[in-house]
C-alpha cells in the first residue's frame, strides 16, 4: 500500500495530477478551498494507488509525496 500526502496549502488545483493518474485515484476536493482560493487535489480512492508516482511527476508545484507503507504491512503478521 501507498500513502499519498498533499501539501494542500500550496496546491493550485490545476488538475494535472488527476489526469496523470492511470487508476483514477485522485480528484479535486470541491468542498475545500485553500488560502489561495483553489480546490486542492487529494486521494479520492487511495486504496487503488499503485505507487507509479505519475501524479507527483506531473505536479508543477511539487505538492505530492508518495510513501510506501511497508513497515506497517510487515508488522501485521
Secondary structure in CASP SS format (residue, H / E / C, confidence):
PFRMAT SS
TARGET T0000
AUTHOR 0000-0000-0000
METHOD secondary structure of the structure
MODEL  1
X C 1.00
X E 1.00
X E 1.00
X E 1.00
X E 1.00
X E 1.00
X C 1.00
X C 1.00
X C 1.00
X C 1.00
X C 1.00
X C 1.00
X C 1.00
X C 1.00
X C 1.00
X H 1.00
X H 1.00
X H 1.00
X H 1.00
X H 1.00
X C 1.00
X C 1.00
X C 1.00
X C 1.00
X C 1.00
X E 1.00
X E 1.00
X E 1.00
X C 1.00
X C 1.00
X C 1.00
X C 1.00
X C 1.00
X C 1.00
X C 1.00
X C 1.00
X C 1.00
X C 1.00
X C 1.00
X C 1.00
X E 1.00
X E 1.00
X E 1.00
X C 1.00
X C 1.00
X H 1.00
X H 1.00
X H 1.00
X C 1.00
X C 1.00
X C 1.00
X C 1.00
X C 1.00
X H 1.00
X H 1.00
X H 1.00
X H 1.00
X H 1.00
X C 1.00
X C 1.00
X C 1.00
X C 1.00
X C 1.00
X E 1.00
X E 1.00
X E 1.00
X E 1.00
X E 1.00
X C 1.00
X H 1.00
X H 1.00
X H 1.00
X H 1.00
X H 1.00
X H 1.00
X C 1.00
X C 1.00
END
